[in-house]
Amino acid sequence: MKNFFSKKAMRVVLILVIVLAVILLSRLIMGGGNVVTGSVRFITSPMEKGLGWFVDRLEGIYDYMYRYDELKAENEELKARIKQMEAEVRQSEATNKENAVLRELLNLSELHPQFTYDIAAITSWNSSTWSSSFVINRGTRSGIELFDPVITEEGDLVGQVVEVTGTSAVVQTIIDSAASVGAYISRTGITAVAEGDYFMMQDGNLKLSYMPDGTEVLNGDTVLTSGVGEIFPPDLVIGTIVSVTTDESGFTVYGIIKPGVELSSLTHVFIIKDYDYTTD
Amino acid sequence: MRKGPVYGIISHILIVLALYLLQTAVFSRLRINTAAPLLLPLAAVGFGLFEGGFKGGVWGLICGVLCDISLGDSGLLFTVFLTFAGFFTGFLSEFFLARGFPSYLTMSLLTLVLSVLLQLVGPHFYRGAPLAVLWKPALIQTIYSAIFIIPVYYPIHRATRASRRVRI
């Protein structure tokens, strides 16, 4: 009897302690409400979650096995829709680009009504280390002629046509060592010559030479075309002075011009086929 | 199946075309300072080395014409020079040079150095640019071009395999 009590009573006490502990824990964790429901849920919810995860996986496998064709068809349909949307985006991008180019052309025409333009795309850059030139997709059939000036949509000078065929032309940029442009400093009106130089070409710059003695040149001065020689129209932006220095002899002062145009990012240019000399 | 002469010509044309496009459309925009690599001289040397003087001269001429078009400012310099380079490499390979990578490397480096020296003639002697200004881009161009010796060697070696077999 004593033995019975000791064994049975201990078991009962142990069970009661566990039940009470569960109830207390469930109350603590899950809050108020029905004690029985709360306790049951406290115990079963982790199992339910585990089972749910397992069933989800099983459903996935089931879907894969039995709804494979359906999913495949859906996948293909989605792929086709993505392709269609990508094509629409591409079309939209192309249209936007075209719009931008036409807008630039319109702005340019408003800015310089005296010019007759044509727009051209750059097809390739010449691969010489010793010169800076590129090929455009316009030639004599589009009315392009030798020495036609080439500018950007903002009216910045890019260079001039130095070779022309029926459907293409080579444009020598202003930083090319053979390039030479009549120029003046907009702040003072003093004329000089902007010319390419092998050394400065390596940094994408050009040189402002043949300035009169005592010329005051400051960093940041804007250099424009003078129109002398009637190859380049006047008042096109060549660039800005970034440095003033003297040559090796120490007697001749020259300025270093950073071009107004970022040559490496050019994709299309405007060729001035004709301009009215009398307007400016 | 034995590959016929048409296959050889097509593979040669494809190699030359690929190098021209890489030189003109790709690496002319991927410059180091102002230097862009020359790839077509490597083809002229390769064809000369593996196919002998005559074919080397012919393919050198084609590479030279394309190189002059690609450079835009060299007149007929490379048309003449690469014809000569292809022929001369072929001539040497027929009598003195082993037809392998060491010979190709040596002749390619020599051709690249001569190419850049020839390109300096105009700027230095006719336009008065000092060598102190010109040496840096010249060196970069030579090294930049030399990087392509190994990638160009393998397709040329493969494309000229048929010619080598016939010669042996």
Boltz contact constraints between the chains, C-beta under 6 A:
constraints:
  - contact:
      token1: [A, 124]
      token2: [B, 24]
      max_distance: 6.0
  - contact:
      token1: [A, 124]
      token2: [B, 25]
      max_distance: 6.0
  - contact:
      token1: [A, 125]
      token2: [B, 28]
      max_distance: 6.0
  - contact:
      token1: [A, 125]
      token2: [B, 29]
      max_distance: 6.0
  - contact:
      token1: [A, 126]
      token2: [B, 71]
      max_distance: 6.0
  - contact:
      token1: [A, 126]
      token2: [B, 72]
      max_distance: 6.0
  - contact:
      token1: [A, 127]
      token2: [B, 23]
      max_distance: 6.0
  - contact:
      token1: [A, 127]
      token2: [B, 24]
      max_distance: 6.0
  - contact:
      token1: [A, 127]
      token2: [B, 28]
      max_distance: 6.0
  - contact:
      token1: [A, 127]
      token2: [B, 36]
      max_distance: 6.0
  - contact:
      token1: [A, 127]
      token2: [B, 70]
      max_distance: 6.0
  - contact:
      token1: [A, 127]
      token2: [B, 71]
      max_distance: 6.0
  - contact:
      token1: [A, 128]
      token2: [B, 71]
      max_distance: 6.0
  - contact:
      token1: [A, 128]
      token2: [B, 72]
      max_distance: 6.0
  - contact:
      token1: [A, 128]
      token2: [B, 73]
      max_distance: 6.0
  - contact:
      token1: [A, 129]
      token2: [B, 34]
      max_distance: 6.0
  - contact:
      token1: [A, 129]
      token2: [B, 35]
      max_distance: 6.0
  - contact:
      token1: [A, 129]
      token2: [B, 36]
      max_distance: 6.0
  - contact:
      token1: [A, 129]
      token2: [B, 137]
      max_distance: 6.0
  - contact:
      token1: [A, 129]
      token2: [B, 141]
      max_distance: 6.0
  - contact:
      token1: [A, 130]
      token2: [B, 119]
      max_distance: 6.0
  - contact:
      token1: [A, 130]
      token2: [B, 123]
      max_distance: 6.0
  - contact:
      token1: [A, 131]
      token2: [B, 73]
      max_distance: 6.0
  - contact:
      token1: [A, 133]
      token2: [B, 72]
      max_distance: 6.0
  - contact:
      token1: [A, 170]
      token2: [B, 72]
      max_distance: 6.0
  - contact:
      token1: [A, 198]
      token2: [B, 129]
      max_distance: 6.0
  - contact:
      token1: [A, 198]
      token2: [B, 133]
      max_distance: 6.0
  - contact:
      token1: [A, 199]
      token2: [B, 133]
      max_distance: 6.0
  - contact:
      token1: [A, 201]
      token2: [B, 34]
      max_distance: 6.0
  - contact:
      token1: [A, 202]
      token2: [B, 33]
      max_distance: 6.0
  - contact:
      token1: [A, 202]
      token2: [B, 34]
      max_distance: 6.0
